Amino acid sequence: MKKLLLSLLAVILIIEEWLWDALNHLAHRLVKILKLDGFERWLMSLSPAQSVIALVIPLLVVMPINLLALGLLVHGMVFQGILLEVIAKLFGTLFISRVFSLTKPKLLTYKIIKSTYTLISRWLGWAHRKVVETSIYKKSIIIKSYIHDFFKIAK
């Protein structure tokens, strides 16, 4: 049972890690393509309170999409509901990861955010230490390396 739970945890961590890295990289590339460097500089110049608002906005945009996906699931449209939830997850992670990385110093001036961030970071560190020795995680690192080489995605 312990091995099964660690394997499940490994899969979740791998997906989250890949999504966070890949989507943050994609967001950075979109900023360059769309010439939004000024917007990013503006985000980094926000006050702590404004940084919280900037982080909450993508959450508020994604929340109705999550509710719509749940509604689709409840009404038996499983494929559509799951697809919409995956799209919402990708969209939300894309924007939240970028906004968080740009506003992190200001956000961490709030004790509750810093405590939450520290707690989550510790938990993820613990979980990561538990799963790095699992065979599924080791295999995923090899696959990730092949994917990065294939698409020439820089870390």
PyMOL commands that set and color helices and strands:
alter all, ss='L'
color gray80, all
select helices_A, chain A and resi 2-33+37-44+48-74+78-107+111-131+135-151
alter helices_A, ss='H'
color red, helices_A
deselect
rebuild
show_as cartoon
